[in-house]
Amino acid sequence: MSSAPIEPTTIEHVPSSPPVREPGVVDVEYGWQGNNLVQLLENGEAYFPRVFEAMRQAKSEILLETFIVFEDKVGKELQQVLIDAAQRGVRVTASLDGFGSGELSTEYLAALSQAGVHLQIFDPAPKRLGIRTNWFRRLHRKIVVVDGTIAFIGGINFSADHLADFGPEAKQDYSVEVQGPAVTDIHHFALMQSGRPGRAKYWWQRRRQRRSELAFSEHDGQVRLVYRDNGDHRTDIEEVYRLALRSAQRRVVIANAYFFPGYRLLREIRNAARRGVDVRLILQGQPDLLVAKLAARMTYDYLLKSGVQIHEYCERPLHGKVALVDEDWSTVGSSNLDPLSLSMNLEANVLIRDRAFNRELFERLDILSKHHCKAMSPDKAPRGRVWHMTVGFLVFHFLRHFPAWAGWLPAHKPRLKRFTHSGSETP
């Protein structure tokens, strides 16, 4: 596997370097949009056919951002779909993370570029002793927008490990398909992130929301895009979680792959359970990273003693990042509830106010927790050996403080580099 050297253009700025903006362009805070159709897509079996069908029907434009593409059957199908679209005149822009998609061969990338795909690699870095570097501040979003009329957003990457036939390591995950006015915001956001500033909106075109309005709206079919960056939107996703938990009256269900949130979010989860809300967490029982399980279990006693129900999904790795509150509020996206997602990575979620969608998501998660999970209890919660608990304690507190410590280090500027099939470097 080899990577192509390409000249960078800055796309994202870390906190140590103030953002450079065009005159008149301000940061976006996207508002609620009504009258949307939202469809839940569970696992690759539902997601890949829908997103590939939309791409095959594309007439003018495909925008894609993703963390991982592998050269497996899913990655090869994606490659062919994008090539076919570009060759029939569709403008295709694909932005891939340099770490998550770092194993793609030059031949794979060159085939896309030669077909006319505008291919961009986020923050690529050479391997050191055969190991990928630049682990932190990743492009972790998973967004597809087709013709500005249909959007997909969630946690599913373009890899075969999101399909059940992959085997025991196949991931359990979720995405959503959105059609309606909210696609305009998702499309605008994807355009801005793809480095096409000519389509940027100016202040009189923006809708800003007060913080108190971040979580709730009045009618079904409401969708709102929220995102996390390393500029002015570092805590937006965490804040909407906290606001939703604070307003919960009857039930909360959170299914999340990597769970070790900050103390403020943990307190909101605990406080909701203490005031009588039915709070249920679905977490990994068979994690793809052992460190995730060790850290998450350090929160169990604190939460279980307050009445929070914790269920470990043990059939295969849980990769989902979804939640619901009461009967109408839901969120689906790329953001885990861990220090990397909440403090460093570039993430995007949609908030959804729709009773039918909430009900469907609840039914799917209810089946998962009741029939495919192991329930924890205060007296039976796994504690393991003393050294396991010691390691878990150290890991949890290291991860809690790691973003702050990382902020003391010299920060690089994540860059978006364009790949050209000639192997030359272009801005």
Backbone hydrogen bonds, N-H to C=O, Kabsch-Sander energy under -0.5 kcal/mol:
donor,donor_aa,acceptor,acceptor_aa,energy
9,T,416,L,-1.9
11,I,414,P,-0.8
12,E,414,P,-1.1
17,S,14,V,-2.2
21,R,19,P,-0.6
25,V,22,E,-2.0
33,Q,223,V,-2.3
35,N,220,D,-0.6
36,N,221,G,-1.8
37,L,179,Q,-3.2
38,V,36,N,-0.5
39,Q,177,E,-2.4
41,L,175,S,-3.1
42,E,40,L,-0.5
43,N,41,L,-0.6
43,N,173,D,-2.2
44,G,162,H,-2.5
46,A,42,E,-0.8
46,A,43,N,-1.0
47,Y,43,N,-2.2
48,F,44,G,-1.8
50,R,46,A,-1.0
51,V,47,Y,-2.6
52,F,48,F,-2.5
53,E,49,P,-1.9
54,A,50,R,-2.3
55,M,51,V,-2.0
56,R,52,F,-2.4
57,Q,53,E,-1.4
58,A,55,M,-1.1
62,I,91,R,-2.5
63,L,145,V,-2.7
64,L,93,T,-2.5
65,E,143,I,-2.8
66,T,95,S,-1.9
70,F,158,F,-1.7
72,D,70,F,-1.4
76,K,72,D,-2.7
77,E,73,K,-1.5
78,L,74,V,-2.5
79,Q,75,G,-2.3
80,Q,76,K,-2.1
81,V,77,E,-2.5
82,L,78,L,-2.5
83,I,79,Q,-2.3
84,D,80,Q,-2.7
85,A,81,V,-2.1
86,A,82,L,-2.6
87,Q,83,I,-2.4
88,R,84,D,-1.1
88,R,85,A,-0.6
89,G,86,A,-1.5
90,V,85,A,-2.3
91,R,60,S,-2.5
92,V,90,V,-0.7
93,T,62,I,-2.7
93,T,91,R,-0.5
94,A,118,H,-2.3
95,S,64,L,-2.9
96,L,94,A,-0.6
96,L,120,Q,-2.8
97,D,66,T,-1.3
98,G,122,F,-2.8
101,S,97,D,-2.2
102,G,99,F,-1.4
104,L,101,S,-1.5
109,L,105,S,-2.0
110,A,106,T,-3.0
111,A,107,E,-2.0
112,L,108,Y,-1.2
113,S,109,L,-2.4
114,Q,110,A,-3.1
115,A,111,A,-1.2
116,G,113,S,-1.3
117,V,112,L,-2.2
118,H,92,V,-3.2
119,L,117,V,-1.2
119,L,419,F,-0.5
120,Q,94,A,-2.9
121,I,417,K,-3.5
122,F,96,L,-3.5
122,F,120,Q,-0.5
123,D,121,I,-0.6
123,D,415,R,-5.4
128,R,131,I,-2.5
129,L,127,K,-0.5
131,I,128,R,-1.5
140,H,138,R,-1.2
140,H,346,L,-1.6
143,I,65,E,-2.2
144,V,152,F,-2.3
145,V,63,L,-2.5
146,V,150,I,-2.7
147,D,61,E,-2.8
147,D,145,V,-0.5
149,T,146,V,-2.2
150,I,146,V,-1.4
151,A,178,V,-2.5
152,F,144,V,-2.9
153,I,176,V,-1.9
154,G,142,K,-1.3
155,G,174,Y,-2.5
158,F,68,I,-2.0
159,S,157,N,-1.4
162,H,159,S,-1.3
163,L,160,A,-1.8
166,F,163,L,-1.9
167,G,164,A,-1.8
170,A,167,G,-2.2
171,K,161,D,-3.5
172,Q,317,P,-2.3
173,D,171,K,-0.6
175,S,41,L,-2.2
176,V,153,I,-2.1
177,E,39,Q,-2.4
178,V,151,A,-3.1
179,Q,37,L,-2.4
180,G,149,T,-0.6
183,V,180,G,-1.8
184,T,181,P,-1.3
185,D,181,P,-0.6
186,I,182,A,-1.9
187,H,183,V,-3.2
188,H,184,T,-2.4
189,F,185,D,-2.7
190,A,186,I,-2.5
191,L,187,H,-2.5
192,M,188,H,-2.4
193,Q,189,F,-2.3
194,S,190,A,-1.5
195,G,192,M,-1.2
196,R,191,L,-1.6
199,R,196,R,-1.7
200,A,197,P,-2.1
203,W,24,G,-1.0
205,Q,202,Y,-2.3
206,R,202,Y,-0.5
206,R,203,W,-1.2
208,R,206,R,-0.6
213,E,210,R,-1.8
214,L,211,R,-1.7
222,Q,219,H,-0.6
222,Q,353,R,-1.9
223,V,33,Q,-2.5
224,R,351,L,-2.2
226,V,349,N,-2.5
228,R,347,E,-1.9
229,D,233,H,-1.1
239,E,235,T,-2.5
240,V,236,D,-2.0
241,Y,237,I,-1.7
242,R,238,E,-2.2
243,L,239,E,-2.6
244,A,240,V,-2.2
245,L,241,Y,-2.5
246,R,242,R,-2.3
247,S,243,L,-1.4
248,A,244,A,-0.7
248,A,245,L,-0.7
252,V,278,D,-2.8
253,V,324,L,-2.2
254,I,280,R,-2.4
255,A,322,V,-2.4
256,N,254,I,-0.5
256,N,282,I,-1.9
257,A,320,G,-1.6
259,F,257,A,-0.6
260,F,258,Y,-0.7
260,F,337,L,-2.7
266,L,262,G,-2.3
267,R,263,Y,-2.5
268,E,264,R,-1.8
269,I,265,L,-2.0
270,R,266,L,-2.6
271,N,267,R,-3.3
272,A,268,E,-2.0
273,A,269,I,-1.7
274,R,270,R,-2.3
275,R,271,N,-1.6
276,G,273,A,-1.7
277,V,272,A,-2.2
278,D,250,R,-2.6
279,V,277,V,-1.1
280,R,252,V,-2.8
280,R,278,D,-0.5
281,L,309,Q,-3.2
282,I,254,I,-3.1
283,L,281,L,-0.6
283,L,311,H,-2.8
285,G,313,Y,-2.5
286,Q,313,Y,-1.1
292,A,289,L,-1.1
293,K,289,L,-1.0
294,L,290,L,-2.2
295,A,291,V,-2.3
296,A,292,A,-2.4
297,R,293,K,-2.1
298,M,294,L,-0.7
298,M,295,A,-1.0
299,T,296,A,-2.0
300,Y,297,R,-0.9
303,L,299,T,-2.0
304,L,300,Y,-3.6
305,K,301,D,-2.0
306,S,303,L,-1.1
307,G,304,L,-1.7
308,V,303,L,-2.0
309,Q,279,V,-2.9
311,H,281,L,-3.0
312,E,374,K,-2.8
313,Y,283,L,-3.1
313,Y,311,H,-0.6
314,C,312,E,-0.6
314,C,372,H,-1.2
315,E,372,H,-0.6
319,H,172,Q,-3.1
319,H,317,P,-0.5
320,G,172,Q,-0.8
322,V,255,A,-2.3
323,A,331,T,-1.9
324,L,253,V,-2.3
325,V,329,W,-2.5
326,D,251,R,-3.2
328,D,325,V,-1.0
329,W,325,V,-1.7
330,S,352,I,-2.2
331,T,323,A,-2.4
332,V,350,V,-1.7
333,G,321,K,-1.2
334,S,348,A,-1.9
336,N,334,S,-0.5
337,L,258,Y,-1.0
338,D,336,N,-0.6
342,L,338,D,-2.8
343,S,339,P,-1.6
344,M,340,L,-2.0
345,N,340,L,-3.6
346,L,138,R,-3.1
347,E,228,R,-1.6
347,E,345,N,-0.6
349,N,226,V,-2.7
350,V,332,V,-2.7
351,L,224,R,-3.2
352,I,330,S,-3.0
353,R,222,Q,-2.7
354,D,328,D,-1.9
354,D,352,I,-0.7
358,N,354,D,-2.6
359,R,355,R,-2.6
360,E,356,A,-2.3
361,L,357,F,-2.7
362,F,358,N,-2.6
363,E,359,R,-2.5
364,R,360,E,-2.2
365,L,361,L,-2.5
366,D,362,F,-2.9
367,I,363,E,-2.0
368,L,364,R,-1.9
369,S,365,L,-2.7
370,K,366,D,-2.3
371,H,367,I,-2.3
372,H,368,L,-1.7
374,K,312,E,-2.6
375,A,373,C,-0.5
376,M,310,I,-3.1
380,K,377,S,-0.8
381,A,377,S,-1.9
389,M,385,R,-2.3
390,T,386,V,-2.5
391,V,387,W,-2.6
392,G,388,H,-2.8
393,F,389,M,-2.6
394,L,390,T,-2.4
395,V,391,V,-2.9
396,F,392,G,-2.8
397,H,393,F,-2.2
398,F,394,L,-2.2
399,L,395,V,-2.8
400,R,396,F,-2.0
401,H,397,H,-1.5
402,F,398,F,-1.4
405,W,401,H,-2.2
406,A,402,F,-3.3
407,G,403,P,-1.4
408,W,404,A,-0.5
408,W,405,W,-1.6
409,L,405,W,-0.5
409,L,406,A,-1.2
416,L,9,T,-2.1
417,K,121,I,-3.0
417,K,415,R,-0.6
418,R,7,E,-0.8
418,R,426,T,-0.7
419,F,119,L,-3.1
423,G,420,T,-2.2
426,T,418,R,-0.6
426,T,424,S,-0.5
